[in-house]
Structures are given as structure tokens and as C-alpha cells.
Amino acid sequence: MKVLGITGSIATGKSTVTNYLKQRGYLVVDSDKLAYDALTIDEVCIKQTKNRFDLPAGPIDRKALGRIIFNDKQAKKDLEAIIHPYVIKKMQEIIVFNQHLDLIFLDIPLLFESNLEYLCDAVIVVYLKEDEEIKRLMKRDNIDEDYARLIIGNQMSIEEKKMRADIVLDNNQGLDELYQQIETLLKGR
């Protein structure tokens, strides 16, 4: 069994890659989904988050929480300290349960920022030039350029991620080229 981490920056095409892998029948563990679960179904994480950020009763407003953490580095660290242990534990459980598979993919947008390389045999970075990343993020989330830059600025630069990658999937040439790179990766495993 090989565990391959997939990362990149926001709006670089990670979802395109992971959706393609899922369609091809591969297991892709989505860390964002697990983080969502931490804030919606895990009572310990919910309680800790509400206490730390003085949030009202009821479901956590994730967009409001996002605006807090993107403007406050300590708040971001505090939220990660609450959520990450839950996410890591769930990923490890899924890996153990599926160890009979040849390949497992972990979709972890903040893989390098969270020092989670140890979970993976190799790390794949989905690469897109930053100017295109900003345009895609603005369009996708209907936000202005300043907020897009703020969000991107809270992650390690895509250029640094590219340098740290074991495998780079270049998403600057269109979908057909990206899919061909994925197929080459799968054949070469």
C-alpha cells in the first residue's frame, strides 16, 4: 500500500484531481470534509471552538469563523490546534481500515503548513501560477482581489510547495493535459 498526499493552494485544481481519481475508483480521503465534520458533528471540537471564539449557540458559522482566522494568525493556530488532532486521527483510522488497497490518496490542502508529510509515502502538488489562482478564487467564491490575496497569503506559497513536492501536477495547460499527467502518475506507481 502507498499513501500519496495531494496538496496545492486554494483554487489550484486539487478538487479536479481528486474528483478524477474518485471517478477512476481510488480512495481519496478529504481532510476538509473531516475538518467540516469536526465543526459539525464532533461535540468536543464544537465545544472547544465555541468557547475559544465566544460563538453563539447553534451551528458554527464557518464563513464568519473563516474571516476571524484569516485576519488573526493566533486565532488560526488556536482553531488548528482544536481541529487537527481530530482530522489526523480520522485519516489514520481510514488508512488502517483500507490498508489492503494499493493506493490511498489524502487530500490535504495545508499538508506542508501542518507538517503532515509523515502520513504520506509521497506528496503530490497541484500547481497553478498565482495570478491564475487569484482569478479562480475570486470567481469561485465571489470575493474581491484583496480578500483572495489575504486567503492565499495565509498558506505557504504555491512556489514553495512546488519545490517541496515529490510529484508536481501542472494545471496551467488545461484539463486534458492535467488528466494525462494523472494517468502517467497512476501507470508509474
C-alpha positions as semicolon CSV with decimal commas, in nm:
position;residue;x (nm);y (nm);z (nm)
1;M;0,000;0,000;0,000
2;K;0,114;0,352;-0,085
3;V;-0,030;0,667;0,068
4;L;0,000;0,972;-0,157
5;G;-0,076;1,318;-0,021
6;I;-0,234;1,571;-0,253
7;T;-0,188;1,938;-0,180
8;G;-0,155;2,272;-0,353
9;S;-0,304;2,607;-0,272
10;I;-0,665;2,714;-0,272
11;A;-0,821;2,713;-0,622
12;T;-0,524;2,541;-0,791
13;G;-0,727;2,238;-0,902
14;K;-0,698;1,988;-0,618
15;S;-1,070;1,908;-0,642
16;T;-1,037;1,847;-1,015
17;V;-0,758;1,598;-0,947
18;T;-0,933;1,427;-0,656
19;N;-1,263;1,402;-0,844
20;Y;-1,082;1,239;-1,136
21;L;-0,916;0,989;-0,901
22;K;-1,251;0,908;-0,737
23;Q;-1,408;0,851;-1,080
24;R;-1,125;0,609;-1,154
25;G;-1,217;0,417;-0,836
26;Y;-0,942;0,531;-0,600
27;L;-0,998;0,613;-0,234
28;V;-0,946;0,983;-0,167
29;V;-0,963;1,095;0,196
30;D;-1,078;1,458;0,212
31;S;-0,925;1,641;0,509
32;D;-1,154;1,942;0,451
33;K;-1,456;1,712;0,490
34;L;-1,306;1,576;0,811
35;A;-1,245;1,933;0,935
36;Y;-1,607;2,013;0,847
37;D;-1,714;1,708;1,048
38;A;-1,504;1,831;1,340
39;L;-1,707;2,154;1,350
40;T;-2,047;1,996;1,280
41;I;-2,060;1,653;1,443
42;D;-1,773;1,619;1,691
43;E;-1,906;1,757;2,020
44;V;-1,561;1,809;2,172
45;C;-1,433;2,016;1,877
46;I;-1,756;2,214;1,858
47;K;-1,749;2,298;2,228
48;Q;-1,380;2,396;2,223
49;T;-1,430;2,615;1,915
50;K;-1,734;2,791;2,059
51;N;-1,550;2,855;2,386
52;R;-1,232;2,981;2,221
53;F;-1,409;3,215;1,977
54;D;-1,704;3,306;2,202
55;L;-1,954;3,186;1,942
56;P;-2,331;3,184;1,995
57;A;-2,542;2,872;2,047
58;G;-2,641;2,679;1,739
59;P;-2,438;2,566;1,441
60;I;-2,097;2,725;1,389
61;D;-2,098;2,990;1,115
62;R;-1,792;2,869;0,924
63;K;-1,771;3,175;0,696
64;A;-1,770;3,411;0,994
65;L;-1,512;3,190;1,163
66;G;-1,305;3,198;0,844
67;R;-1,300;3,577;0,842
68;I;-1,174;3,572;1,202
69;I;-0,890;3,327;1,141
70;F;-0,775;3,479;0,811
71;N;-0,722;3,810;0,992
72;D;-0,567;3,674;1,313
73;K;-0,273;3,433;1,299
74;Q;-0,309;3,328;1,663
75;A;-0,679;3,255;1,615
76;K;-0,588;3,041;1,314
77;K;-0,334;2,846;1,522
78;D;-0,587;2,801;1,800
79;L;-0,851;2,664;1,562
80;E;-0,598;2,428;1,402
81;A;-0,498;2,302;1,749
82;I;-0,863;2,211;1,807
83;I;-0,940;2,054;1,467
84;H;-0,614;1,892;1,353
85;P;-0,597;1,614;1,613
86;Y;-0,948;1,502;1,514
87;V;-0,865;1,513;1,141
88;I;-0,535;1,328;1,180
89;K;-0,693;1,057;1,395
90;K;-0,971;1,003;1,140
91;M;-0,722;0,988;0,848
92;Q;-0,509;0,733;1,032
93;E;-0,817;0,521;1,105
94;I;-0,918;0,528;0,737
95;I;-0,566;0,429;0,626
96;V;-0,558;0,134;0,868
97;F;-0,906;0,020;0,765
98;N;-0,811;0,034;0,394
99;Q;-0,454;-0,098;0,409
100;H;-0,549;-0,372;0,160
101;L;-0,566;-0,110;-0,119
102;D;-0,268;-0,044;-0,346
103;L;-0,310;0,334;-0,333
104;I;-0,477;0,573;-0,093
105;F;-0,483;0,946;-0,160
106;L;-0,502;1,204;0,119
107;D;-0,639;1,540;0,004
108;I;-0,476;1,782;0,250
109;P;-0,469;2,148;0,136
110;L;-0,246;2,251;0,431
111;L;-0,026;1,940;0,425
112;F;0,307;2,126;0,442
113;E;0,179;2,403;0,672
114;S;0,057;2,138;0,916
115;N;0,371;1,921;0,885
116;L;0,169;1,616;0,780
117;E;0,420;1,476;0,534
118;Y;0,479;1,188;0,777
119;L;0,135;1,049;0,683
120;C;0,240;1,007;0,318
121;D;0,482;0,800;0,117
122;A;0,499;1,084;-0,137
123;V;0,344;1,428;-0,180
124;I;0,174;1,548;-0,498
125;V;0,137;1,924;-0,550
126;V;-0,128;2,052;-0,790
127;Y;0,042;2,360;-0,931
128;L;-0,112;2,672;-1,080
129;K;0,051;3,011;-1,125
130;E;-0,056;3,251;-0,852
131;D;-0,218;3,511;-1,080
132;E;-0,450;3,243;-1,222
133;E;-0,512;3,109;-0,870
134;I;-0,631;3,454;-0,759
135;K;-0,866;3,484;-1,058
136;R;-1,014;3,139;-0,995
137;L;-1,061;3,203;-0,624
138;M;-1,232;3,538;-0,686
139;K;-1,471;3,380;-0,935
140;R;-1,534;3,063;-0,734
141;D;-1,604;3,236;-0,401
142;N;-1,739;3,565;-0,542
143;I;-1,485;3,769;-0,346
144;D;-1,268;4,070;-0,424
145;E;-0,899;4,053;-0,506
146;D;-0,784;4,184;-0,167
147;Y;-0,970;3,909;0,020
148;A;-0,846;3,646;-0,228
149;R;-0,488;3,760;-0,166
150;L;-0,546;3,752;0,211
151;I;-0,670;3,391;0,193
152;I;-0,381;3,286;-0,031
153;G;-0,138;3,472;0,193
154;N;-0,242;3,252;0,485
155;Q;-0,097;2,949;0,306
156;M;0,255;2,861;0,209
157;S;0,328;2,998;-0,139
158;I;0,248;2,765;-0,427
159;E;0,607;2,807;-0,550
160;E;0,745;2,676;-0,219
161;K;0,500;2,385;-0,225
162;K;0,610;2,303;-0,578
163;M;0,975;2,292;-0,465
164;R;0,889;2,060;-0,173
165;A;0,677;1,822;-0,382
166;D;0,776;1,469;-0,475
167;I;0,541;1,491;-0,775
168;V;0,403;1,804;-0,947
169;L;0,082;1,804;-1,148
170;D;0,095;2,125;-1,356
171;N;-0,257;2,263;-1,402
172;N;-0,158;2,556;-1,624
173;Q;-0,214;2,376;-1,955
174;G;-0,581;2,274;-1,933
175;L;-0,780;1,970;-1,826
176;D;-0,668;1,728;-2,096
177;E;-0,304;1,782;-2,005
178;L;-0,380;1,755;-1,633
179;Y;-0,567;1,426;-1,682
180;Q;-0,278;1,290;-1,890
181;Q;-0,036;1,374;-1,607
182;I;-0,260;1,189;-1,360
183;E;-0,274;0,884;-1,588
184;T;0,105;0,887;-1,620
185;L;0,131;0,902;-1,240
186;L;-0,109;0,610;-1,196
187;K;0,077;0,396;-1,454
188;G;0,411;0,469;-1,292
189;R;0,314;0,382;-0,937
